[in-house]
């Protein structure tokens, strides 16, 4: 027998399913002193890299070890992320996380691009990547007219960056979108910083210390190919691998 109960929807609220883009922290060590140093080295000088983004802590890489969630959450707060869930942990880890208000994020998925063995070895030991959903890119680009000296850093949040002068060694350009350098690029260029795999790096003279797109990177420790070194070139991501191409001028 089927029974139908007549009812009325509440006037003051509705409950619906929702999808939320998350930043994923892949925790690879429970050495929080090491994590603190590497967080500071990666994000400490970029105060607006995150904007109160919800974060899921992926415990799978760290294994079944004790995690000091009280200290971990305190460490993450200055970086303007909002931890909301954990995933991939043991029952004991998940139970400990729940005591600090963290939900189960078992269905959360992070973008994990394929890396070479050398690149895997070069990744930080405690922090694999923050891999949020790609941020919307503003139609207006950040334009820099002056050369960037060693130690200077530019971050174009939610947009492209256009640099009209030299980017010297020791300088760093970060953009959520594309990076255009109409001069020699000799410092670091990090495009698609918040997960945009379609971002590109373009320069009139490719001589960088490091290039990175959506977390996949290459450094000058391996010599740049002669076909692009010191020439107009672009860097893009194809099948999770960096491709360097000379530009016809």
Secondary structure, DSSP 4 states (H G I P E B T S, - for coil): ----------SS----------EEEEE--S-HHHHHHHHHHHHTT-TTS-SSEEEEEE-GGG-S----HHHHHHHHHTTTEEEEEEES--HHHHHHHHTTTPEE-TT---------HHHHHHS-SSEEEE-PPPPPPEEEEEEE-SPBPTT-EEEETTEEEEE-S-B-TT-EEEESS-EEEEEEE-SEEEESTTS-TT--EEEEEE--SEEEETTEEEETTSPPPTTTBTSSEEEEEETTEEEEEEPP-
